[in-house]
Amino acid sequence: DAGEAPSSEEAVPGGATEAAAADDGAGETEPTAEPTAESDDTADPSAGDKDGEGKGETAANDASQGEGQQGEGQQGQQQGDGEGDGVESGNRRRRRRGRDRDRNRDENEQQQQAEPVEVEGLVELRDEGYGFLRLHGYLPSRDDAYVSLRQTRQFGLRTGDVVKGKSRVANRNEKNPALLQVDEVNGHQAHNQPDRVRFEDLTPVFPAERLTLELADDPSNATARLIDLLAPIGKGARALVVAPPQSGTTTVLKQVVRSVEVNHPEVELLVVLIDERPEEITDMRRWLLRGSVASSAFDRPAEEHAAVADLVIERAKRLVEQGRDVVVVVDGITRLTRAHNLVTPASGRVLDGGIEPAALYAAKRFLGAARNAEEGGSLTIVATAAADTGSRADEVILEELRATANTELRLDRRLAERRTFPAVDAVASGTRHEESLVDRADLAKLAVLRRQLGVLRDDTGANAAGLEALLERVAATKTNADLLAKVADA
């Protein structure tokens, strides 16, 4: 995670100072020589040789004493030089500290004189209460602004809020700029926000309004029409696209995205690509007409996969709290569960395939956010789940998540191998409480259609003949209403 929080609650210009407490150098002392004894001129001349010997001894003593005094003088001079070096070193330290203080003072003055920068981004809060304003999508960057705990409490900020304000540049000891002023929160004035409900307090009910995917200007779009016929998606549904490898999953998701963009302009569309190939991410960005793409490529760490998905779902919750309808398209929920499995601490209780129970809980919590709120607003999640991969872990994930979905669109690898697209298993796909989305007359016609398709299964269980017959009916009619009318006539 890029960025560190300053030590205080709110970021303030730094500039550490140091105490200049250095002792002055000790004074130097000069060594003093003691006076030498002089010979007595009035000595007895009869002393003769004794005086000569005495004088010789005295001269020798004087010479040795002089050498001792000279050694003491040199030692004292060296000691004085050492003390002088200590004084000079202390002076250099004081001068360096003075320059550092001046430099910090100049930087602080420059920061105070610098104009605040207009910023707008997504709030991502930590457990401690502070957070960061993500300026470049859903991933951390050096430009993200630090949000203090005081600002979070003052304006009631939540993860996923869109905040507009002003920030200052970072100090020398900071990694990120700091948010100075909060002007708007989710499009409302910061000091005049409407009463906000909490997503957890909304009452979930069965989906009652249908997301129509059939395109009026493109009647040949078989994928959208088959989904409307076999597995209709309602606002607030949890839809799983159960897909084996190379069964046309990406094409199905792209058609769902395009239909939502065209038929439901009032819906906020968010696309999440987890552990995906980079070229697939680029292709989806170019495919979108509106909405946003949050992605984390397969070469990124698992922590990033989980963080991107969590921030997207929190953003969707904030929109639902405002009464908006949101559709989140995820590719794929299996890879997201694997990412959570990598970052989850080992609990000692491992399921089949090496899956931690906490990792499955994280995926269920993600899908569990989908709901139709009785108070207004809805969150629809359309997610892909891997099947028939030969991995026991993927099987465990699929079985656990299938129980949470209320719409399942199942793709068949055998149909894909026959190059029959969309490779939809018409018999295995369906929606719970379909009666709340389809009127009674159409329900009876759909029941007849399913019985007709069911009898066309071959010995292997594949429904290739049934799907081909259904695709012929789709091509022969302009709308699903015309198709169902012909089913009733038959």
PyMOL commands that set and color helices and strands:
alter all, ss='L'
color gray80, all
select helices_A, chain A and resi 45-47+49-113+149-155+199-201+222-230+249-263+278-287+302-321+333-343+352-354+357-368+392-402+413-417+434-436+440-454+464-476+480-489
alter helices_A, ss='H'
color red, helices_A
select strands_A, chain A and resi 117-125+131-134+145-147+162-168+178-185+188-189+204-205+238-243+268-276+292-297+325-331+371-373+378-386+407-410+430-431
alter strands_A, ss='S'
color yellow, strands_A
deselect
rebuild
show_as cartoon
